[in-house]
Amino acid sequence: MTHGPAVLEILGADTQHLPLVFDSPHSGTDYPADFRPIADPALLRMAEDTHVHTLFSGAVDAGAVMLHALFPRAYVDTNRAMDDLDPAQIDGTLPMELRPSVKSRDGIGLCWTRVPPDGAPMYDRPLTAEQVMHRITTYHQPYQNALRDLLDNAHARWGQVWHINCHSMPHRASAMSPEPPGTTRADFVLGDRDGTTCAPEFTETVRTFIAARGFSVRVNDPYKGVELVRANGNPAAGRHSLQVEINRRLYMDEATRDPNDGFAAVQSLMSDLAVHLAGFVTDPSRKQTA
Ligand SMILES: [Zn+2]
């Protein structure tokens, strides 16, 4: 029997007692040997949401289940649709129709071809169709399927599920960002794709909880949420997905990626948020949205 690479980790599956699922798709740091980028490793790591799964690890103690990717986002981005690829960037033909979004055209689609902050080339060669398919079947799809299974299991057990999709963002916008370069970001940005991926009270309870601790919070500005909340959020069916972006300056040195003096406070805040959400999802007085 052969074993593939370690792709993901699920924490709290045996102790989960709430319809609460956390996932961190971009905090993986196990760089596969067949990646072979030419980009400066320090710049390459700017694609990582480094440490995010650790910041949210207290969610497991609150009764949630937590999934995180072990592979890096720059290798294959599991927060993209499988067909979000520009055929012009691939050597060969994939066995599916491609639908490149603006992200692919900017070099940050399924397989990134550009590196932050200025869009330097990731590779000195195009990826082959075979290499892309390996990344999809071995990393991207197992992660998306594992998340879907956790959400389906919770929904089957409790009739609803509440999902926090966990990320972090550079404190300043770069040339590859949606805002003008140099724009300073809020402490937290919540994304529900303009109110379409969860009940509004879910976004609001997270916003007010974090804001009450003295942090600045923006909603859908500049990040609205991408593929994982889009594909899994369906509030009319009792499936609620919310993206949370943490400003990296709050918890790490953005150059070295090491935790800074604020790390423990952010980790504690996220643990408290998970406890708050445990109360939210079990509150019998809350209007049923399922
Ligand atoms: Zn992210």
Boltz pocket constraint, residues with backbone or C-beta under 6 A from the ligand:
constraints:
  - pocket:
      binder: B
      contacts: [[A, 26], [A, 47], [A, 49], [A, 166], [A, 167], [A, 168]]
      max_distance: 6.0
